[in-house]
């Protein structure tokens, strides 16, 4: 059974971010369970709202509110926390300042300590951009956090990942109805182009070759899948400026900017928390090899690597198919229950 909880909003007041200031920054969050239980932080990913976290939270899920106090956080620019779409002038729309992961984690820490009275976090777990936040937590607050679990993510956004994101960004920002972010109605041309430019990266080539996009008869063609899942998915509830600002946060991800003089190896080596690193074997965003997970394992002193062997690519980590979801939740459960 999935859990339903009221969305709460924490007002930080005047809050400095990488690109300037937000006069009244807001962090949206939900809580599940008893605050006396071990605290688990579960932040959102790209394209994720707070309700998208339900695939891991519930009495029949690994993040069981009977055992843990689960706090889910909405990233700045996701449309629930402070975003271009919900911030009043003079920081509305295209005038919204640049926000980094560091800004998000500082805000989440403030909610936990100043509003919820949390003294220690047992574990931060996240998928994709949520995984990158888990790395940031372990670097920024080494004595506040005991464990972290990045699923399909990395401690630093690679040049290849940054480049891939330039495609959907250009498709949206160059569209005829985006109007440099000053649109008065939904820029459908731009958002639809954004979704199509983005779509091929989310799954592996093998998944496409086996026509996974038909979803066992849900769709009749690749175009049906693109129209409903990727155009429709972003058109429903997503603002164009929000999409671009949040994408910029992702592109700038690099934990070594926080400490150790941007020396990546030393930064990862200084992490105190225990880590469970879970990349997908065929992820095109955050590959297992090269600059991502296997490379990071060379420097992490207290972490283990468990690879998700799936043709779903990056989307293996988002709870979209039963096989991968069961594997991930079983591994997470073992890690959380280790003494």
C-alpha positions in Angstrom: 0.0 0.0 0.0 1.4 3.4 -1.0 1.2 6.2 1.4 -0.5 9.6 0.9 0.7 12.6 2.9 0.0 16.3 2.7 2.5 18.5 0.9 4.0 21.0 3.3 5.9 24.2 2.5 8.8 25.6 4.4 9.5 29.3 4.0 13.2 30.1 4.3 12.8 33.8 3.9 15.6 35.5 2.1 17.8 32.7 0.8 21.0 33.0 -1.2 21.5 30.8 -4.2 24.3 30.4 -6.7 22.7 32.9 -9.1 21.7 35.5 -6.5 18.9 35.5 -4.0 15.3 34.3 -3.6 13.4 36.8 -1.4 11.1 34.1 0.0 12.5 30.7 -0.9 10.1 27.8 -0.4 10.9 24.1 -0.1 8.0 21.6 -0.6 8.2 18.3 1.3 6.2 15.4 2.7 6.7 13.3 5.8 5.8 9.7 6.4 5.9 7.8 9.7 7.0 8.5 13.2 9.7 11.1 13.8 11.2 8.9 16.5 12.2 6.3 13.8 15.5 6.4 11.8 15.2 9.3 9.3 15.4 8.6 5.5 15.6 11.5 3.1 14.3 10.8 -0.4 14.5 13.8 -2.8 13.0 14.1 -6.3 14.6 13.5 -9.6 14.4 15.4 -13.0 10.8 15.3 -14.1 9.7 14.2 -10.6 7.0 15.7 -8.4 6.6 14.7 -4.8 3.8 12.2 -5.7 6.3 10.4 -8.0 8.2 9.2 -4.9 5.4 6.7 -3.9 7.0 3.8 -5.7 9.4 3.4 -2.8 7.3 4.6 0.1 4.7 2.5 1.8 4.0 -0.4 4.1 4.7 -2.8 1.2 7.8 -0.9 0.1 11.4 -0.7 1.2 10.9 2.7 2.7 8.3 1.5 5.2 6.8 4.3 7.4 6.3 1.8 10.2 10.1 1.4 10.4 11.4 4.8 9.2 10.6 8.4 9.2 10.7 9.2 5.5 11.0 12.8 4.3 10.7 13.5 0.6 11.9 16.8 -0.8 11.0 18.6 -4.0 13.9 20.1 -5.9 14.0 23.9 -6.5 12.5 24.5 -10.0 10.3 21.3 -10.0 7.2 23.5 -9.8 6.4 22.6 -6.1 9.4 24.2 -4.4 10.5 27.7 -5.5 10.6 27.7 -9.3 10.4 30.1 -12.2 6.7 29.2 -12.6 5.6 30.1 -9.0 8.0 32.9 -8.0 6.6 36.4 -8.2 8.4 39.3 -9.9 11.2 40.3 -10.1 12.5 36.7 -10.1 9.7 35.1 -12.1 10.1 33.1 -15.3 13.4 33.7 -17.1 14.5 36.0 -14.3 14.7 33.1 -11.8 18.3 32.8 -10.5 20.6 29.8 -11.1 20.2 27.2 -8.4 22.7 24.4 -7.7 22.6 21.1 -5.8 24.4 22.8 -3.0 21.6 25.3 -2.6 19.0 22.5 -2.6 20.8 20.5 0.1 21.3 23.5 2.3 17.6 24.2 2.1 16.7 20.5 2.8 19.0 20.6 5.8 17.3 23.7 7.1 13.9 22.0 6.9 15.1 18.9 8.7 16.9 20.7 11.5 14.9 23.9 12.0 11.4 22.6 11.2 11.4 18.9 11.9 14.0 18.8 14.7 16.1 16.1 13.1 19.5 15.5 14.7 20.8 12.8 12.4 19.8 11.3 9.1 20.1 7.5 8.8 20.1 7.4 5.0 19.7 9.6 1.9 18.4 7.7 -1.1 17.7 9.0 -4.6 17.3 8.2 -8.2 19.0 10.2 -11.0 19.1 13.8 -9.8 18.1 12.4 -6.5 21.2 10.2 -6.6 23.4 13.2 -7.2 21.8 14.8 -4.2 22.7 11.8 -2.1 26.3 12.3 -3.0 26.0 16.0 -2.1 24.5 15.2 1.2 27.4 12.9 2.0 30.0 15.6 1.2 28.3 18.6 2.7 27.1 17.1 6.0 29.5 14.3 6.7 28.7 14.1 10.4 24.9 14.4 10.0 24.5 11.4 7.6 25.1 7.7 8.2 24.4 6.1 4.8 23.6 7.1 1.3 22.3 5.3 -1.8 22.7 6.8 -5.3 20.6 4.9 -7.8 21.4 5.6 -11.5 23.4 8.7 -10.7 26.9 10.1 -10.2 28.9 12.4 -8.0 29.8 14.6 -11.0 27.9 15.2 -14.2 30.2 14.1 -16.9 31.0 16.1 -20.1 29.0 13.6 -22.1 26.0 13.9 -19.9 26.2 17.7 -20.1 26.4 17.4 -23.8 23.4 15.2 -24.1 21.3 17.7 -22.1 22.3 20.4 -24.6 20.0 18.6 -27.2 16.7 18.9 -25.4 17.6 22.3 -24.0 18.3 23.7 -27.5 15.1 22.1 -28.9 13.0 24.0 -26.3 14.9 27.3 -26.1 15.1 27.7 -29.9 11.4 26.9 -30.5 9.2 29.5 -32.1 6.8 29.7 -29.1 9.4 29.7 -26.3 10.0 33.5 -26.8 13.2 33.6 -24.7 11.2 32.4 -21.7 8.6 35.2 -22.0 5.7 33.0 -23.3 2.2 33.7 -22.2 0.8 30.2 -22.8 2.4 26.7 -22.8 5.0 26.6 -25.6 3.8 23.3 -27.0 6.1 23.3 -30.0 9.1 23.7 -27.7 8.1 21.2 -24.9 7.1 18.6 -27.5 10.5 19.0 -29.2 12.2 18.8 -25.8 10.5 15.5 -25.0 11.4 13.9 -28.3 15.0 15.1 -28.1 15.3 13.7 -24.6 13.5 10.4 -25.1 16.2 8.2 -26.8 18.6 8.7 -23.9 16.4 7.3 -21.2 16.4 3.6 -22.4 19.1 1.4 -23.8 19.5 0.5 -27.5 18.6 -3.1 -26.6 15.3 -1.9 -25.1 14.4 -0.1 -28.3 15.5 -3.1 -30.4 13.1 -5.3 -28.5 10.3 -2.8 -28.9 10.0 -2.1 -25.2 8.3 1.2 -26.2 5.1 -0.8 -27.0 4.7 -1.6 -23.3 3.0 -4.9 -23.9 0.4 -3.5 -26.2 -0.3 -0.2 -24.5 1.1 1.6 -27.5 0.8 0.6 -31.2 3.9 2.3 -32.5 7.0 4.3 -31.5 5.3 7.5 -32.4 2.4 6.7 -30.0 4.9 6.2 -27.2 6.7 9.5 -28.0 3.5 11.4 -28.3 1.9 10.2 -25.0 4.9 9.4 -22.8 7.4 12.1 -23.8 5.4 14.9 -25.2 2.4 14.4 -23.0 4.5 13.6 -19.9 6.2 17.1 -20.0 3.1 18.9 -21.2 1.2 17.7 -18.2 2.2 19.8 -15.2 5.6 21.1 -16.4 6.5 24.7 -17.1 9.2 25.3 -19.8 11.3 27.7 -17.7 11.2 25.2 -14.8 12.5 22.4 -17.1 15.4 24.5 -18.2 16.4 25.8 -14.8 16.3 22.3 -13.3 18.3 21.0 -16.2 20.9 23.6 -15.5 21.2 22.4 -11.9 21.8 18.9 -13.2 24.5 20.1 -15.7 26.4 21.8 -13.0 26.6 18.8 -10.6 30.1 18.2 -9.2 30.6 17.4 -5.5 34.3 18.4 -5.6 33.2 22.1 -5.9 32.2 21.9 -2.3 35.5 21.0 -0.7 39.0 19.7 -1.4 39.8 22.5 -3.9 37.8 20.7 -6.7 40.1 17.7 -6.4 37.6 14.9 -7.1 39.5 12.0 -5.7 40.1 13.7 -2.4 36.5 14.8 -2.1 35.1 11.3 -2.6 37.8 9.9 -0.3 36.7 12.1 2.5 33.1 10.8 2.6 32.4 9.2 6.0 29.0 7.7 5.4 28.5 4.2 4.1 27.4 4.0 0.5 25.5 1.6 -1.7 26.2 2.7 -5.3 23.6 1.3 -7.7 24.2 2.2 -11.4 22.4 0.4 -14.3 24.7 -1.5 -16.6 23.1 0.1 -19.8 22.4 3.6 -18.5 23.3 6.2 -21.2 23.1 9.1 -18.7 25.4 7.8 -16.0 27.4 4.9 -17.3 28.9 2.3 -15.0 32.4 2.7 -16.4 34.6 5.6 -17.5 33.9 8.7 -15.5 31.0 7.5 -13.4 30.4 4.6 -10.9 33.4 2.3 -11.4 35.7 5.3 -11.5 34.1 6.7 -8.4 34.6 3.4 -6.6 38.4 3.8 -6.8 38.1 6.8 -4.4 35.3 5.8 -2.1 36.5 4.2 1.1 33.3 2.9 2.6 31.0 1.9 -0.3 29.9 -1.1 -2.3 28.9 -1.3 -5.9 25.8 -3.2 -7.0 25.1 -3.1 -10.7 21.5 -3.2 -12.0 21.7 -5.6 -15.0 18.8 -4.2 -17.1 18.0 -3.2 -20.7 15.8 -0.4 -19.3 18.8 1.8 -19.2 18.5 4.8 -17.0 14.8 4.2 -16.4 15.6 0.9 -14.6 15.9 3.0 -11.4 12.6 4.8 -11.5 10.2 2.0 -10.5 8.8 1.5 -14.0 9.1 -2.2 -14.3 8.6 -4.9 -11.7 11.8 -6.9 -12.2 14.2 -4.0 -11.7 12.1 -2.5 -9.0 12.1 -5.7 -7.0 15.9 -6.1 -7.4 16.6 -2.5 -6.3 14.3 -2.6 -3.3 15.7 -6.0 -2.2 19.3 -4.6 -2.3 18.3 -1.4 -0.6 16.5 -3.4 2.1 19.6 -5.5 2.8 21.8 -2.4 3.0 19.5 -0.5 5.3 19.3 -3.5 7.7 23.0 -4.2 7.8 24.4 -3.5 11.3 
